[in-house]
């Protein structure tokens, strides 16, 4: 979901510009002369800002992510271990206490 949001950020400047042009009575010639390079650069700048924010803020819940793994021939789903708590993930409501 987060990746989709990041990709949509690239389109935001073009969508705003297109909305503005259409609301003022756009012509095909005006859309051809649109500043597409600048709109793309603005979208990439938004994308970079979002990635930087995500990298600097990190995981808001804290803890450690454990990716899917193979144990005894079975795929164990990914889990999230909070900083001082139990491992959660897989089946909703399934909690395994750490000893």
Secondary structure by P-SEA (a helix, b strand, c coil): caaaaaaaaaaaaaaaaaaaaaaacccaaaaaacaaaaaaaaaaaaaaaaaaaaaaaccccbbbbbcccccccccccbbbbcccbbbbcccccbbbbcc
